[in-house]
């Protein structure tokens, strides 16, 4: 079938559709009732010019931070009465209010199937990946990389914040180097803990090996400090709130500007920046949270499109949250919810954490309902053991000459702060497995291979997304397997993350007919057909339950492959299915089955064609039959494990089929 294409955005600019400016006067709604002093930034419709900065200076406004990646300037503290004048400056399309930074803050690594365990005997590391050659920009309170589990990981750093109360040496030195050579210390513990969950190698202070690994123990660190010993909240005073926001945006702009740098003294494989890990958010002043059009969300979208993956905490506002904060509301980054693993590796007892923020995001008005489906992925973030930083509490203090070289792994902490870096490490594993993937392809792999949890929250938009778990619990092993398959089959460059293709059910009849059922749809375009092959052989088109006229935009259509296993050579076989749109392909799904065909039968396998005879019934979603098994390939093992089985008799259909030999002279193939 040819699915009808749909184009979400007719060319409208974000400032014409954003929900943050309901009256379209170019000013965030929350600013219009403000009095006194307020922190603001200006977003332009075009590239920032030097004349723009000169104009602002001439009318009494100094620019604190330039953000060319999102065509924006941060002004900081202004009188609220000035926002109307600022909104009328040529090129300005939005006067935006600063948000407020909030940091969200042993079993985890095997529970995500990065490291093997007795519960899951094969982990992603067993496939030869450990994050080697991948640089993680930990954007946080600084990282004490002298810690035994993080020692030797530093390749570059930048201090985007400099406050007298936190580090007097910063002011005395006249600021920090911006070439990546400065190594920030942690003034809070949060940054060291998060980097440990992404990348710690588990070495303890006495040199012994512990089980406190991060997901990607051989990944490296780009340390970008944007917070200090106050943890960025609650704020001590108004000035700190302004400077934290500016330092956060400055740090993200620095990462984008230096994403391809050759860092001195490190091998070429560790040049640049691959992943941004964010375990903090920016609160919105608008009711219902951010809609992803504020500059701090847009800068993350830009990073993803420029080739830097972003792993982002969903927030800790719980089930009654009023939308999602800025950063968490980014349309393109990988936003991570937190589960409670009950301190067991076994995932069966995992639940969503009570504190984890729920979706969806506030509507941004672009008519695309898909980018409101946030969070996308969930991972353990409750009662996680932390790498201990050299903080002001206890006997270790960075600012009086101490370091974390004698520190160990300390008490348990909880938050989406700690779920996000676990996913950061998994992104590193996937990228090491297939360096040709784009950030958006990696995001789709994580979604596609996740273990489904919870009932669909928006089935009219997507049949899998759940407002608590996203598309499911992350599976490092399945993700790495699929990434490696795409590389080995040389298909990475033709994978379109907007093409959806999923296995629903299998059923084998008493006479040996195997019915494999799935569904496909396009998210922003059309699907031409769905194809299958067996054991890497020739591609053939599946059959369908609906005619093209019945298929609308965003509507999954059913496909079927019916095999006579008695006519296939004896042994184990793998069926592979993908959706096709022009030159593009969806991520594949796989099904492994066994044939007991007699060796005396000389009939060789030929494609199965569905005609019009035998009756085979199936439901919209049915359980996987015991006659087949998931193959070790990623999309088989977990991605299509439909834990929320819906036995909807109203959606049942009957397929009339006949199996025959297409090599016969009277059959057209």
Buried (B, 14 or more C-beta within 10 A) or exposed (E): BEBBEBEBEEEEEBBEBBBBBEEEBBBBBBBBEBEEEBBBBBBBEEEBEEEBBEBBEEEEBEBBBBBBBBBBBBBBBBEBEBBBBBBEBEBBBBBBBBBBBBBBBBBBBBBBBBBBBEEBEBBBBBBEBBBBBBBBBBBBBBBBBBBBBBBEBBBBBBBBBBBEEBBEEBEEEEEBEBEBEBBBBBBBBBBBBBBBBBBBBBBBBEEEEBEBBBBBBBBBBBBBBBBBBBBBBEBEEEEBBBBBBBBBBBBBBBBBEBBEBEBEEBEEEBBBBBBBBBBBBBBBBBEBBBBBBBBBBBBBBBBBEEBBBBBBBBBBBEEEBEBBBBBBBBBBBBBBBBBBBBBEBBBEEBBBBEBBBBBBBBBBBBEBBBBBBBBBBBBBBBBBBBBBBBBBEEEBBBBEEBBBBBBBBBEEBBBBBBBBBBBBBBBBBBBBBBBEBBBBBBBBBBBBBBBBBBEBBBEEBBBBBBBBBBBBBBBBBBBBBBBBBBBEEEBBEBBBBBBBBBBBBBBBBEEBBBBBBBBBBBBBBBBBBBBBBBEEEEEBBBBBBBEEEEBEBBBBBBBBBBBBBBBBBBEEBBBBBBBBBEEBBBBBBBBBBBBEBEEEEEBEBBBBBBBEEBEBEBBBBBEBBEBBBBBBBBBBBBBBBBEBBBEEEEEEBEBEBEBBEEEEEEEEE
